[in-house]
Amino acid sequence: MVMLVTMVESTGMFLALGNMVGRPTTRERLVRGLRADGMGAMVGGVFNAFPYTSFSQNIGLVTMTGVKSRYVCMAGALILIGLGLFPKLAYVVASTPQYVLGAAGMVMFGMVTLMGVRILATVDFEQSRYNLLIAATSVGIGMIPMVSPMYFHHLPEWSRVFTESGIILTVLTALILNLVFNGPAQPEEAEASAARSAVLGES
């Protein structure tokens, strides 16, 4: 269940980053990205740590810095490994003032939100009268965990994996409502729609 949550979050991030770097996310690239997340989770389990997966904060970082090179990510990974091997060096990062981290976090999460709005702008709200209802309902339900954290507390314990994540609630609601109102699309139509959204997202 945890990996299902991770896959949903990673899928949205891959689509957004694909538009940002000028390489629209295809089915093959999406599969490779999800496999990498699965491998990271397995490595984390071997070392008795948390799953190593992609994070949506990367969207904000790429937008803020304009750096899109994978080699920068590799350099950052080496630096983190060095900090892990030499805990004294990690004090430099830990000494960063909280208000600096808070300001950076506000900008990064704002960037993530705007990227979501940009992708949502590629949806056809004029021709399909149900899309507006689907988007509005999905966003509203996804905000429940933030507005009222105890809203789902009567549900079984296993359901918290889904109900505590606004992203998962939004995605599940959008999927179910889209199937109910618009019906399942053919694979060719889905790929054509994804490609059209990617092109519109770049412009």
Summary of the structure (lengths in Angstrom):
residues: 203
radius of gyration: 19.0
end to end distance: 36.2
largest distance: 59.5
contacts: 509
relative contact order: 0.12
helix: 75%
strand: 0%
